[in-house]
Amino acid sequence: MRRVDHWRRAGSDASPANMDNFNDISSPRALLATRRSGKARDMVAPGPDATQLAAMLTVAARVPDHGKLAPWRFITVAPEARAAFAVLLETAYRHEHAAPGATEIEAIRSFAHQAPCLVIVVSQPVSASHIPRWEQELSAGAATMQLCNAAHAYGFVANWLTGWACFSRAVADALGIDDGRIAGFVFIGTQGRPLTERPRPALDAVVRAFTPDAT
């Protein structure tokens, strides 16, 4: 059964089942087949509570991890810390971009405050390990995707965003990230408007069979 209690708590008569046919949590197979990101800017309250978020992060940590290194970290940004996070981003942006425009700064501030819940996923490879760094980075990507799936499974929507901040050394330093990089910003909340499908590749465009005599 689809989760509708968070819609009722928000004071809405709508339910995910009535809004669209994405993120169907009637079964694991249905969820995977209908998974669709929600736009962070369209998310509304409520987001997950502390218990739900802890459960989602536990699920996110259950990913392939060659060497059992846990080469990823999760940084949660509480609602009361969003203003400070916005200042962090703005300071970093001004440090790296000469004379940014008002529109750019407003976009950064809006980014920091959107959606009820924010988790920053960090790729944190273990340099001393013999496991290739690429494998460790893939594990971080899997953890990010698993966090999104967990959010959908709890009846919320998630949005994995990147952008300039993922590649900013100033942002990484301010967040205490040393030998690592930001894999993404995962926003989680309640769906605020109907989702629409995006183009998906045809299987024959992305799948091919191995042929021994191929050159």
Phi, psi and omega per residue, in radians:
M1 nan 2.419 3.117
R2 -1.189 2.571 3.138
R3 -1.444 2.097 -3.102
V4 -2.139 -0.094 -3.046
D5 -1.089 -0.595 -3.106
H6 -1.234 -0.430 3.053
W7 -1.234 -0.711 -3.122
R8 -1.190 -0.645 3.095
R9 -1.116 -0.514 -3.135
A10 -1.381 -0.039 3.091
G11 1.460 0.413 -3.124
S12 -1.960 2.542 3.072
D13 -1.519 -0.146 -3.127
A14 -1.325 2.815 3.038
S15 -2.435 2.761 3.122
P16 -0.981 -0.611 -3.118
A17 -1.107 -0.581 -3.126
N18 -1.468 -0.390 -3.023
M19 -1.379 -0.820 3.097
D20 -2.883 -3.072 -3.067
N21 -1.898 0.391 3.133
F22 -1.638 2.810 3.076
N23 0.909 0.872 3.128
D24 -1.293 1.929 -3.088
I25 -1.689 0.422 3.105
S26 -1.199 -0.399 3.077
S27 -2.792 2.749 3.092
P28 -0.990 -0.720 -3.131
R29 -1.132 -0.710 3.126
A30 -1.135 -0.697 3.135
L31 -1.100 -0.810 -3.130
L32 -1.121 -0.627 -3.101
A33 -1.312 -0.374 -3.075
T34 -2.054 0.179 -3.085
R35 -0.998 2.323 3.122
R36 -2.619 2.263 3.090
S37 -1.185 2.561 2.983
G38 -1.710 2.679 3.107
K39 -1.390 2.250 -3.090
A40 -0.984 -0.690 -3.081
R41 -1.201 -0.290 -3.139
D42 -1.712 -0.064 -3.100
M43 -1.291 2.582 3.121
V44 -2.235 2.944 3.071
A45 -1.285 2.693 0.065
P46 -1.547 2.817 2.944
G47 -1.764 -3.043 3.115
P48 -1.155 2.537 3.046
D49 -1.429 3.138 -3.042
A50 -1.057 -0.683 -3.127
T51 -1.190 -0.763 3.122
Q52 -1.128 -0.744 -3.132
L53 -1.123 -0.713 3.101
A54 -1.065 -0.694 3.113
A55 -1.144 -0.713 3.119
M56 -1.101 -0.732 -3.140
L57 -1.191 -0.584 3.056
T58 -1.100 -0.735 3.092
V59 -1.134 -0.717 -3.121
A60 -1.068 -0.478 -3.126
A61 -1.438 -0.103 3.126
R62 -1.624 1.261 -3.110
V63 -2.307 2.837 3.053
P64 -0.967 2.325 -3.035
D65 -2.648 1.446 -3.127
H66 -1.016 2.145 3.140
G67 1.622 -0.075 -3.129
K68 0.934 0.851 -3.053
L69 -1.653 -0.320 -3.021
A70 0.851 1.048 -3.048
P71 -1.436 0.791 3.126
W72 -2.669 2.723 3.099
R73 -2.397 2.708 3.119
F74 -2.083 2.225 3.082
I75 -1.978 2.014 3.120
T76 -1.578 2.422 3.127
V77 -2.008 1.792 -3.083
A78 -1.185 2.730 3.133
P79 -0.931 -0.692 -3.122
E80 -1.287 -0.161 3.115
A81 -1.770 -0.008 -3.074
R82 -1.117 -0.684 -3.123
A83 -1.096 -0.755 3.114
A84 -1.148 -0.635 3.105
F85 -1.147 -0.671 3.095
A86 -1.087 -0.717 3.104
V87 -1.119 -0.722 3.108
L88 -1.006 -0.847 -3.134
L89 -1.116 -0.786 -3.118
E90 -1.101 -0.728 3.132
T91 -1.087 -0.760 3.129
A92 -1.128 -0.729 -3.123
Y93 -1.126 -0.752 3.130
R94 -1.147 -0.549 3.117
H95 -1.192 -0.587 -3.041
E96 -1.744 -0.209 -3.116
H97 -2.263 2.145 -3.138
A98 -1.259 2.275 3.046
A99 0.820 1.065 3.103
P100 -1.151 2.613 -3.121
G101 -1.390 2.865 -3.133
A102 -1.077 -0.623 3.134
T103 -1.133 -0.708 3.118
E104 -1.100 -0.777 -3.117
I105 -1.146 -0.712 3.116
E106 -1.109 -0.655 3.117
A107 -1.120 -0.686 3.122
I108 -1.141 -0.774 3.131
R109 -1.110 -0.729 3.128
S110 -1.127 -0.702 3.116
F111 -0.997 -0.781 -3.066
A112 -1.190 -0.440 -3.028
H113 -1.807 -0.056 -3.046
Q114 -1.353 2.657 3.090
A115 1.160 2.659 -3.105
P116 -1.234 -0.498 -3.024
C117 -2.304 2.440 3.123
L118 -2.379 2.259 3.033
V119 -2.204 2.230 3.076
I120 -1.685 2.121 3.122
V121 -1.724 2.261 -3.073
V122 -2.001 2.265 2.971
S123 -1.418 2.013 -3.041
Q124 -2.202 1.313 -3.106
P125 -1.086 2.602 3.071
V126 -1.649 1.778 -3.010
S127 -1.092 -0.541 -3.082
A128 -1.322 -0.215 -3.100
S129 -1.364 2.670 3.064
H130 -1.413 -0.159 3.107
I131 -1.193 2.220 -3.118
P132 -0.955 2.476 -3.136
R133 -0.993 -0.660 -3.139
W134 -1.033 -0.743 3.110
E135 -1.093 -0.678 3.140
Q136 -1.188 -0.646 3.102
E137 -1.192 -0.623 3.071
L138 -1.099 -0.661 3.109
S139 -1.099 -0.662 3.097
A140 -1.136 -0.680 3.075
G141 -1.108 -0.681 3.114
A142 -1.136 -0.684 3.118
A143 -1.112 -0.656 3.128
T144 -1.147 -0.782 3.127
M145 -1.145 -0.676 -3.136
Q146 -1.141 -0.598 3.074
L147 -1.119 -0.730 3.092
C148 -1.084 -0.785 3.130
N149 -1.075 -0.694 3.138
A150 -1.105 -0.725 3.121
A151 -1.066 -0.773 3.120
H152 -1.113 -0.675 -3.119
A153 -1.134 -0.462 3.099
Y154 -1.516 0.071 3.071
G155 1.615 0.092 3.086
F156 -1.719 -3.106 2.960
V157 -2.076 2.694 -3.128
A158 -2.295 2.720 3.125
N159 -2.476 2.033 3.126
W160 -1.610 1.919 -3.128
L161 -2.013 2.662 3.090
T162 -2.116 -1.951 -3.140
G163 1.644 -3.074 -3.017
W164 -0.992 -0.598 -3.067
A165 -1.117 -0.490 3.109
C166 -1.150 -0.426 -3.061
F167 -1.931 0.151 -3.110
S168 -1.539 2.120 3.088
R169 -1.165 -0.588 3.142
A170 -1.142 -0.708 3.106
V171 -1.155 -0.789 -3.141
A172 -1.042 -0.777 3.139
D173 -1.092 -0.738 -3.119
A174 -1.144 -0.473 3.129
L175 -1.595 0.015 3.116
G176 1.337 0.487 3.126
I177 -1.667 2.013 -3.105
D178 -1.610 -1.575 -3.129
D179 -1.578 1.208 -3.120
G180 -2.917 -3.074 3.127
R181 -2.663 2.789 -3.129
I182 -1.352 2.146 3.096
A183 -1.397 -0.526 3.119
G184 2.951 2.860 3.042
F185 -1.838 2.060 -3.117
V186 -1.813 1.970 3.111
F187 -1.689 2.396 -3.081
I188 -2.327 2.381 3.109
G189 -2.999 -2.942 3.100
T190 -1.570 2.431 -3.131
Q191 -1.105 2.211 -3.081
G192 -1.752 -0.287 3.120
R193 -2.712 2.844 -3.106
P194 -1.033 2.496 3.067
L195 -1.557 2.706 3.077
T196 -2.143 2.623 -3.125
E197 -1.259 2.635 3.049
R198 -1.932 2.810 3.121
P199 -1.047 2.367 3.087
R200 -2.080 2.467 -3.101
P201 -1.223 2.540 3.014
A202 -1.206 2.503 -3.086
L203 -1.004 -0.654 -3.102
D204 -1.213 -0.179 3.091
A205 -1.540 -0.297 -3.073
V206 -2.208 -0.049 -3.114
V207 -2.173 2.362 3.014
R208 -2.504 2.673 -3.127
A209 -1.563 2.510 3.040
F210 -1.216 2.307 3.068
T211 -2.190 2.115 -3.057
P212 -0.979 -0.546 -3.075
D213 -1.681 0.182 -3.138
A214 -1.199 2.504 3.130
T215 -2.057 nan nan
